[in-house]
Amino acid sequence: MANSESEDFESADEEVMKPLEYQDQSHQKCRTPSPEKHEASPPRPASQETASLPSSTASPPSATAPNPDSLGAKPKMPLKSKTKSQSRHRHKDSEDVGVSNTSRPNLVDGGQKKKSGSGKLGVKITPSSILPSEIGALDKKEFHEKTKVSWSDNGSADHEEINDSIRPLLDKLSSLDVVDTPDQATDSTAEKHGSGWGSWGQWGMSTIMSGASSVSSHVTQGLSTVSSVIESGLGAEDPQEMARISVETDKSMNLKGEETCAAGQTVSGFNVMGNVLKFVESTGEMIVTSGLNTLESLGKKTMDVLQEGDPGLKKKRALFSREPDKPTLSQVLKEARGRAEIEDKERAEAKHASRARFETLFDDYRGMVHLEALEMLSNTCQMKLEAKLVALSGTPLVEFQRKLIQVKEQCDIPDDEDDDEDEDRGSIEILERDLTAAMRGLMVPVPHTKLIRVCEDTDTWLATMRCIQDDDTQTENDDWVDEEDMAEDSDPQNGLRDIHQQAIRALARFTAAVAEHFHKTAELLLLKEEHNSQIESQCVVMMTSVLCSRVSSVAARFSELLSASANMVDSAQVDHNDVNLLITNVFLEASNSSSYIQDASLLLIPVLQLGAVQ
Amino acid sequence: MVDPIFDYQFRLILIGDSTVGKSSLLKYFTDGKFAELSDPTVGVDFFARLIEVEDGRRIKLQLWDTAGQEKFRSITKSYYRNSVGALLVYDITNRKSFEHIPRWMAEAKRHIEPHRPVFALVGCKLDLVKNSSNAREVTEEEAAEFAQTHSIPHIETSARTGHGVEIAFRSVTQEVYDRILSGEYSVEDGWDGIKSGFSRPSGIDFSLEEAEPARSSCC
């Protein structure tokens, strides 16, 4: 049942969505399907209703004829006669007992729906207060048409009554010179027939009315929902919500479509072809107009939003204008994205570079390769230990394992150093003293001259820098003679970076020297004939801790130098975030350096263990 | 300091009896200097140099200078594994050092396995035999013959004059690189014989690789 009509509805649905310029076409479209229906419809209702409706089957041809003219005439119809005829028809309707009762609630229902629909319109579609009145007018039009058609169709039993009600109308029409033959023809046929059709015709008509009104109310409801959603959406609506609502709207539209079909079917069932045509036409019109109104209000709203803070849309027009020399929006966006990508890359590279500098320098000073060599030695020792372990069993095995664990525990570096002599722990004197003691304890002839030389170089550099700073502060107060010396680095930022670079270099060089020292110690420990693993472990721990102290001391002194230099120069010239970043980086690399040193000492453990079990 | 930009890093190891001149050879190769006196190497020392192979690729050579003393033998064995090439170094004026070469070679082969290292036979102290041929204890012919039987290059060098030093290292480097190109060697995880370096922007590398077959096809 719904299938035959759904296409028509779809066409109407499309028209609602169509922009303004298609309005005229849509009108034509509205009409085109009607003849088809006119031909297609009769057989089906006939089969359904022939028994109950013998007289109605003959009328269709005459029904179609008056349509165009009555369409032209109806706006002139006085309101009074309309209401009058309506009340009469309703009266007739209620008198008629035989006709299906189910259709009546439809009428009432439709009226209610219409009311609620317009009420909703009043609330929801605030910009388009035109809508309710528009719909009202349409309804009236329709009603009138139908009245006329039904009258012309049936030539009813209540001939006189209808004549009464229609006379003023006819008078009006004739006075307008629009009424012509069809009307008169129908008039005569009406008189000829004189059988009880009126109730049927009226029933059909009222069904149409209710159908149409309910359709219109549904449509407007749907539209109001859409528009209200879009209104709020112009703020910031969740797109998913929007999608959901639009789906719902579609659904309700479909429902309405079915209703339309139902209404159309009923009508055709009663063979009131003219009514069908008109109904389709007017419904289409209604949907289009109300749809267009809604679209218009939406468009206005959109323009309002677009023009906010951009009067005349100058900016946006400039942005979108496709002049050949001006870049398009997509180009602008593409370029912006490209720039952002490059910036990100550069930032990452800069970060990587500062991170890699320590590693690179450490590698260049051969720290890495010494560490690798130490690891290889350590692995060899570990393999030897495992080989021995496999060969053992029983008590010797337990003893062997006990020794291994003992050495491992002895090599644990205490977490907290005593802070008492923190100041001195990094000094070269303490370092030299502890290293000498450690080497004596380990009894390996590894010279620590290289380590000490590296430390001395660093200390000398730091001392020189401090002297320059002191000189600077003095000359600044006294006179301007040494200004040139002071302005050695014209850019204070560069001066700070130099200090930072020097700090990283000093740390890398020292760490490399430590790696070499540990490597050589391991090599010579392996050559040693006799071992006292406890003393060896203690010495390794002492050596590790004094070297780590040296690292943190160097880092601290470079950081002091950095902040002192930053404070000396004009604060406007130096970005203090940069200074903090440099200082943080120095400490970061210092901790990196410490972890290398601790790794190296851990690699010594298998070497010491091997010595312990030999 | 070594330029950080290179395509590959090869690890080469120098082996041979003590006092044959391994450290001096390396010092000349990396520093261009000759030290009249040098301390015996303890365990292993390291040198590095950047070198260009025939197609212009930059290779960083990481050179492991092992102690030749017998007492370090147990330690130096640990260092063989991660080498891709080994220079078998003997002293032209020391017959024994040459006679020990097969032993060194066998040891290197055993410890570098499963990898097949690139060898080169390098005779040192050529400057000592230039003036007085009496000093020579190993003839060039017999050394060359040994090299030929093992299909390895043979170079006589002098760390004092620098004669042959560059060629010795270059031949090994080129052979390693050729084996990479032929697919015999590749960068492997857990093996440091060959490492890929801090690569240049990849575009340059691609263009080099693309240009190569075209050039060879037209020649």
Boltz contact constraints between the chains, C-beta under 6 A:
constraints:
  - contact:
      token1: [A, 360]
      token2: [B, 4]
      max_distance: 6.0
  - contact:
      token1: [A, 364]
      token2: [B, 1]
      max_distance: 6.0
  - contact:
      token1: [A, 366]
      token2: [B, 46]
      max_distance: 6.0
  - contact:
      token1: [A, 369]
      token2: [B, 46]
      max_distance: 6.0
  - contact:
      token1: [A, 373]
      token2: [B, 44]
      max_distance: 6.0
  - contact:
      token1: [A, 376]
      token2: [B, 78]
      max_distance: 6.0
  - contact:
      token1: [A, 377]
      token2: [B, 78]
      max_distance: 6.0
  - contact:
      token1: [A, 380]
      token2: [B, 78]
      max_distance: 6.0
  - contact:
      token1: [A, 520]
      token2: [B, 42]
      max_distance: 6.0
  - contact:
      token1: [A, 523]
      token2: [B, 43]
      max_distance: 6.0
  - contact:
      token1: [A, 523]
      token2: [B, 75]
      max_distance: 6.0
  - contact:
      token1: [A, 526]
      token2: [B, 75]
      max_distance: 6.0
  - contact:
      token1: [A, 527]
      token2: [B, 71]
      max_distance: 6.0
